Amino acid sequence: MLKVNHVDMSYGDLQVLWDVSFEVRQGEIIVLVGANGAGKSSILKTISNIKNPSHGEIIFEDFNLVTAQPHEIIEHGVIHVPEGRHLFNEMTVEENLIMGSLSQRAKPRRNEMIDYCFGLFPRLKERRKQIAGTLSGGEQQMVAIARGLMALPKILMLDEPSLGLAPILVQEIFEIVRNVSKEGITILLVEQNVRQTLAFCDRAYVLENGRVTKEGTGNELLNDEYVREAYLGI
């Protein structure tokens, strides 16, 4: 479904991705794990064409993302929920969701998807008229994910959805990710919560200093001696 082939990317003179290659198959939950600064978020930004690669190709269903405009990428169903949520804080919950459905693909199904999102996040339905900036951190993350779903993703890229949340809310977010996957939406997840994400993903890639150094199923990496020592403290 998505193929990232030999991608290099730099911020000015600083190269942050080096010959990165991986693939995502339809229906999978794929996790990118690694330390801070490993290049995980930079990969998502490159797929979204927020940042242009200096080398390599990114193909989504035979569509070249490298030469596409961000709005064209959204129209093809590649949706990026960035780290830090980036909500429209002065708008209501419902208005934030509407902003996620501005593409030609999504607009005709706006009302249907609002009902779907409120079914997935009952707490947001209760707060649909509340200003987004006044929500708790967990509720804001729910709005960010729901806004992404409003765009009718074929693949949903989530960058650190559990960052800064209490453990009970982390469990809730991960359960939501599982439920979204069961609806047939492919998931590409960047997450520092290595143990929990490896436990439920289909496959994972380990990034170190902008390079893919390991790959395998979640269980394979959970039992990998290096991963256990470096990321799980075992």
Secondary structure, DSSP 4 states (H G I P E B T S, - for coil): -EEEEEEEEEETTEEEEEEEEEEE-TT-EEEEE--TTSSHHHHHHHHTTSS--SEEEEEETTEESTTS-HHHHHHTTEEEE-TT----TTSBHHHHHHHTT-STTTGGGHHHHHHHHHHH-HHHHHTTTSBGGGS-HHHHHHHHHHHHHHT--SEEEEE-TTTT--HHHHHHHHHHHHHHHHTT-EEEEE-S-HHHHHHH-SEEEEEETTEEEEEEEHHHHHT-HHHHHHHS--
